[in-house]
Amino acid sequence: MIKSILVFIEQRDNQIKKSSLEALSHAVKLASVTAAKTTALIAGGEFESFDRVSSTGVNQIIHFQNPDLNIYSPSAFAKLLADTAKENGSDCLLFANSQMGKDLAPRVAARLDAGIAMDCINLDYQDTELVVNRPIFAGKAYQQMSVTTEKKVFTLRPNVFPFITPGPDSGLVIEKKSADAPDFSVRVTEIKKSEGKLDVSEADIIVSGGRGMKGPEHFILIESLAEVLGGAVGASRAVVDAGWRPHNEQVGQTGKTVSPSLYIACGISGAIQHMAGMSSSKNIVAVNKDKDAPIFTVADYGVVGDVFEILPLLTEEIKRVKS
Ligand SMILES: Cc1cc2nc3c(=O)[nH]c(=O)nc-3n(C[C@H](O)[C@H](O)[C@H](O)COP(=O)(O)OP(=O)(O)OC[C@H]3O[C@@H](n4cnc5c(N)ncnc54)[C@H](O)[C@@H]3O)c2cc1C
């Protein structure tokens, strides 16, 4: 049984990622089974309050305030987490399966000699053992497994575990620390991002376009639909490789894994590598002119038709309903 759970809380530009709060909520839920201690670790950033973090009911928040930690450093963050886990006696570590979490969690596991299971879509006790469910072979199959090492590391798929805010009734302790001798042997020197755009891995609604959009100039149809829905724009690798869309919008095996409430795939065939990144979406709508396109095998709603006719109609209709 787990005694102490350490959760990495990801911040970028002083914004705490919702996917980390989902992992923390799940940690609090697991901890209630065994009366384990829960700790949230935040590296860098400036915060006046930790309300969103404390609202999960976590027992302890540790904030490393060193300004050098404002930007992610794989080596420094891995050392901080591993050292804190050792000091705290944490036998279970949770991360969001975000880009940063995917990079960091294996490094921390290696430092702790811990077993790791990534991209978990379920993590719960079966009797006294933590059992994981996770997709394997690019989402073709699901594996149920447990990690048998004493220390265990898990990354949780964003948008699968709910962010629960029961309120802080946990005797919360907030510790502000300055990191001693962080290991900055690996540093991120530049971050390129699309200003102001919603990140696909965090979005609750995604409208994605594929090669069926015929060219970058037609993505205005995707952007307009995403805008009226308050969602993010996603893309298949074919259009990213063609330079029509930026890489940070790519969904799939070599792009981002997403689980929004609504995923609308437009002119996307549904290759296995694309579906590996979006098939756990709660509702999938596909628009494709080929009725035999594989995307229809995972779609909850399918429209066999031309994106150039369907998308403007859909956008107008949603605008009308919303107004
Ligand atoms: C190792 C590896 C990793 C990969 N990783 C990824 C990944 O992360 N993400 C990813 O997406 N792909 C990935 N791929 C590529 C993947 O195999 C496919 O090539 C890619 O997903 C195809 O993109 P697409 O669906 O946009 O294009 P296509 O397969 O060309 O499909 C275009 C679709 O548009 C439809 N269409 C055409 N015109 C219209 C119209 N007017 N109206 C409606 N529908 C129309 C067609 O019927 C067709 O189904 C990977 C491949 C490999 C080998």
The ligand as an SDF file (V2000), in Angstrom:
LIG
                    3D

 53 58  0  0  0  0  0  0  0  0999 V2000
    5.9040    6.3880  -37.2940 C   0  0  0  0  0  0  0  0  0  0  0  0
    4.7320    7.1940  -37.7580 C   0  0  0  0  0  0  0  0  0  0  0  0
    4.1800    8.1150  -36.8790 C   0  0  0  0  0  0  0  0  0  0  0  0
    3.0850    8.8800  -37.2880 C   0  0  0  0  0  0  0  0  0  0  0  0
    2.5310    9.7890  -36.3940 N   0  0  0  0  0  0  0  0  0  0  0  0
    1.4120   10.4430  -36.7590 C   0  0  0  0  0  0  0  0  0  0  0  0
    0.7660   11.3350  -35.8530 C   0  0  0  0  0  0  0  0  0  0  0  0
    1.2340   11.5880  -34.7390 O   0  0  0  0  0  0  0  0  0  0  0  0
   -0.3690   11.9520  -36.2650 N   0  0  0  0  0  0  0  0  0  0  0  0
   -0.9280   11.7450  -37.5030 C   0  0  0  0  0  0  0  0  0  0  0  0
   -1.9710   12.3360  -37.8170 O   0  0  0  0  0  0  0  0  0  0  0  0
   -0.3120   10.9240  -38.3780 N   0  0  0  0  0  0  0  0  0  0  0  0
    0.8350   10.2710  -38.0500 C   0  0  0  0  0  0  0  0  0  0  0  0
    1.4470    9.4880  -38.9610 N   0  0  0  0  0  0  0  0  0  0  0  0
    0.9660    9.5310  -40.3820 C   0  0  0  0  0  0  0  0  0  0  0  0
   -0.2560    8.6770  -40.6310 C   0  0  0  0  0  0  0  0  0  0  0  0
    0.1510    7.3630  -40.9700 O   0  0  0  0  0  0  0  0  0  0  0  0
   -1.0570    9.2530  -41.8140 C   0  0  0  0  0  0  0  0  0  0  0  0
   -0.2250    9.3550  -42.9370 O   0  0  0  0  0  0  0  0  0  0  0  0
   -1.6790   10.6160  -41.5500 C   0  0  0  0  0  0  0  0  0  0  0  0
   -2.3760   10.6160  -40.3150 O   0  0  0  0  0  0  0  0  0  0  0  0
   -2.6480   10.9450  -42.6690 C   0  0  0  0  0  0  0  0  0  0  0  0
   -3.1500   12.2420  -42.4870 O   0  0  0  0  0  0  0  0  0  0  0  0
   -4.5510   12.6580  -43.1120 P   0  0  0  0  0  0  0  0  0  0  0  0
   -5.6130   11.8050  -42.5310 O   0  0  0  0  0  0  0  0  0  0  0  0
   -4.6720   14.1300  -42.9390 O   0  0  0  0  0  0  0  0  0  0  0  0
   -4.3580   12.4140  -44.6590 O   0  0  0  0  0  0  0  0  0  0  0  0
   -4.9380   11.2770  -45.6030 P   0  0  0  0  0  0  0  0  0  0  0  0
   -4.6560    9.9170  -45.0740 O   0  0  0  0  0  0  0  0  0  0  0  0
   -4.4510   11.6010  -46.9620 O   0  0  0  0  0  0  0  0  0  0  0  0
   -6.5240   11.4730  -45.5270 O   0  0  0  0  0  0  0  0  0  0  0  0
   -7.1870   12.5490  -46.0700 C   0  0  0  0  0  0  0  0  0  0  0  0
   -8.6830   12.2480  -45.9010 C   0  0  0  0  0  0  0  0  0  0  0  0
   -9.4270   13.3640  -46.3410 O   0  0  0  0  0  0  0  0  0  0  0  0
  -10.5840   12.8990  -47.0060 C   0  0  0  0  0  0  0  0  0  0  0  0
  -11.0200   13.9740  -47.9080 N   0  0  0  0  0  0  0  0  0  0  0  0
  -10.4140   14.4210  -49.0270 C   0  0  0  0  0  0  0  0  0  0  0  0
  -11.0810   15.4700  -49.5390 N   0  0  0  0  0  0  0  0  0  0  0  0
  -12.1360   15.6920  -48.7150 C   0  0  0  0  0  0  0  0  0  0  0  0
  -13.2070   16.6140  -48.7200 C   0  0  0  0  0  0  0  0  0  0  0  0
  -13.2990   17.5840  -49.6550 N   0  0  0  0  0  0  0  0  0  0  0  0
  -14.1150   16.5240  -47.7370 N   0  0  0  0  0  0  0  0  0  0  0  0
  -14.0500   15.5760  -46.7800 C   0  0  0  0  0  0  0  0  0  0  0  0
  -13.0590   14.6630  -46.7280 N   0  0  0  0  0  0  0  0  0  0  0  0
  -12.1080   14.7360  -47.6740 C   0  0  0  0  0  0  0  0  0  0  0  0
  -10.1500   11.6590  -47.7200 C   0  0  0  0  0  0  0  0  0  0  0  0
  -11.2710   10.8060  -47.9680 O   0  0  0  0  0  0  0  0  0  0  0  0
   -9.1800   11.0470  -46.7230 C   0  0  0  0  0  0  0  0  0  0  0  0
   -9.8270   10.1340  -45.8660 O   0  0  0  0  0  0  0  0  0  0  0  0
    2.5430    8.7230  -38.5880 C   0  0  0  0  0  0  0  0  0  0  0  0
    3.1170    7.7860  -39.4550 C   0  0  0  0  0  0  0  0  0  0  0  0
    4.2000    7.0390  -39.0450 C   0  0  0  0  0  0  0  0  0  0  0  0
    4.7750    6.0340  -39.9890 C   0  0  0  0  0  0  0  0  0  0  0  0
  1  2  1  0
  2  3  1  0
  2 52  2  0
  3  4  2  0
  4  5  1  0
  4 50  1  0
  5  6  2  0
  6  7  1  0
  6 13  1  0
  7  8  2  0
  7  9  1  0
  9 10  1  0
 10 11  2  0
 10 12  1  0
 12 13  2  0
 13 14  1  0
 14 15  1  0
 14 50  1  0
 15 16  1  0
 16 17  1  0
 16 18  1  0
 18 19  1  0
 18 20  1  0
 20 21  1  0
 20 22  1  0
 22 23  1  0
 23 24  1  0
 24 25  2  0
 24 26  1  0
 24 27  1  0
 27 28  1  0
 28 29  2  0
 28 30  1  0
 28 31  1  0
 31 32  1  0
 32 33  1  0
 33 34  1  0
 33 48  1  0
 34 35  1  0
 35 36  1  0
 35 46  1  0
 36 37  1  0
 36 45  1  0
 37 38  2  0
 38 39  1  0
 39 40  1  0
 39 45  2  0
 40 41  1  0
 40 42  2  0
 42 43  1  0
 43 44  2  0
 44 45  1  0
 46 47  1  0
 46 48  1  0
 48 49  1  0
 50 51  2  0
 51 52  1  0
 52 53  1  0
M  END
$$$$
